[in-house]
Amino acid sequence: MTADDSFGRLDDDDYPAYTMGRAAEMLGTTQGFLRALGEARLITPLRSGGGHRRYSRYQLRIAARARELVDQGTPIEAACRIIILEDQLEEAQRINAEYRRAAESSPPPPSA
């Protein structure tokens, strides 16, 4: 891997760049909270060669949303379910928008 390849990963939202300690610090939460999100299968951190959890920026955004819900009084299991449903809704809306664009750009069917 060249230095250019390494720097390119800095913009990759899925690159597991953050240790558990750093991730917890950035989110203002505990490592236990991050473990609980993993146990609830909301996020699955990658593991380093030594077995340490590593988090991506995308995973940190999900964890931040979970923390926001928990801070508002939502139980962690419910917060995880809400986030999963929000993600599914967003994906469905994206797919629907693609279908609409495709339908609008296709020629009308021939009349009989």
C-alpha positions in Angstrom: 0.0 0.0 0.0 1.4 3.4 -0.9 1.1 6.6 1.1 -1.5 7.8 -1.4 -3.6 4.8 -0.7 -3.5 5.4 3.0 -4.5 9.1 2.7 -7.4 8.1 0.4 -8.8 6.0 3.2 -9.1 9.2 5.4 -12.2 10.1 3.3 -13.7 6.5 3.5 -16.7 6.5 5.9 -16.4 2.7 6.2 -12.7 2.5 7.1 -12.3 1.3 10.7 -10.0 4.1 11.9 -11.0 4.6 15.5 -10.3 2.5 18.5 -13.0 1.8 21.1 -11.4 4.3 23.5 -11.2 7.0 20.9 -14.7 6.3 19.6 -16.1 6.5 23.2 -14.2 9.7 23.8 -15.5 11.3 20.6 -19.1 10.4 21.4 -18.8 11.4 25.0 -19.9 8.0 26.2 -18.5 4.9 27.7 -16.9 1.9 26.1 -19.6 -0.2 27.7 -22.2 1.7 25.7 -20.4 0.8 22.5 -20.2 -2.8 23.6 -24.0 -2.7 24.2 -24.6 -1.4 20.7 -22.5 -4.3 19.4 -24.5 -6.8 21.5 -27.7 -5.4 20.2 -26.2 -5.8 16.7 -26.7 -2.2 15.8 -23.1 -1.9 14.8 -20.4 -4.5 14.4 -16.9 -3.1 14.8 -14.1 -4.7 12.8 -11.3 -6.3 14.8 -7.7 -5.4 14.6 -5.1 -8.1 14.3 -4.8 -8.1 18.1 -8.6 -8.4 18.5 -9.3 -4.8 19.4 -12.5 -3.2 18.2 -12.2 -0.6 15.5 -15.0 1.8 14.4 -15.6 3.7 11.2 -17.1 7.2 10.9 -20.3 5.7 9.6 -20.6 3.5 12.7 -19.8 6.5 14.9 -22.7 8.4 13.3 -25.0 5.5 14.1 -23.7 5.3 17.7 -24.2 9.1 18.1 -27.8 8.7 17.0 -28.3 5.9 19.5 -26.8 8.0 22.2 -29.1 10.8 21.4 -32.1 8.6 21.7 -30.9 7.0 25.0 -30.2 10.4 26.4 -33.8 11.3 25.7 -34.9 8.3 27.8 -35.3 5.6 25.2 -34.2 2.2 26.3 -31.1 1.0 24.3 -32.9 -1.9 22.7 -35.7 0.4 21.5 -33.2 3.0 20.3 -31.4 0.3 18.2 -34.7 -0.8 16.7 -35.7 2.8 15.9 -32.3 3.4 14.1 -32.7 0.2 12.1 -36.2 1.2 11.0 -35.0 4.7 10.2 -32.3 3.2 8.0 -34.7 0.8 6.3 -37.1 3.7 5.6 -34.3 5.8 4.1 -33.2 3.0 1.9 -36.8 2.4 0.7 -37.2 6.1 -0.1 -34.0 6.1 -2.0 -35.1 3.1 -4.1 -38.5 4.7 -4.7 -36.9 7.9 -5.9 -34.7 5.8 -8.3 -37.8 4.1 -9.7 -39.6 7.4 -10.2 -36.6 8.9 -12.0 -36.4 5.8 -14.2 -40.1 6.0 -15.0 -40.0 9.7 -15.8 -37.1 9.3 -18.2 -38.4 6.2 -20.0 -40.5 6.8 -23.2 -44.3 6.3 -22.8 -45.6 2.9 -23.9 -47.1 2.7 -27.5 -50.8 3.2 -27.6 -52.9 0.3 -29.0 
